[in-house]
């Protein structure tokens, strides 16, 4: 497996812990997006893309945040006392994609941190444009009435990357 591309989107506020978002391409054919470059207590590290975990209401089966006391749909009270008094930290997020072993994690982290440092130098140039933003679609061609979306595909005959642009009518 070879890392063929790393794209970095620097954050505007350098005082924040979140320094950048990044995407990484493997073998020119598989992309992992929404990785985060974070300044931690022990230095800069890469956080994998994640999703917020939820719990289902036993009465109406609606998804709710893990720490919720009541259901957002029906108002049913949750019995989450076990969560409050448990000595272990509550897991609020789960990784969507992550390396299986430490060698792979080190390879990813080294490549991403190296690209991050190079991007910070490029950002000092007067004509700097982030390469992270130009995936899949020429956003600069949109005008103020266009909305970018990728609708669900009814069949496998339509490739996933065939994005659409819709014109929004003024009301």
Secondary structure by P-SEA (a helix, b strand, c coil): ccccbbbbbbbccccccccccccccccccccccbbbbbbccccbbbbcbbbbbbcccccccccccccccccccccccccccccccccccccccccccccccaaaaaaaaaaaaaaaaaaaaaaacccccccccccccccccccccbbbbbcccccccccccbbbbbbbbcc
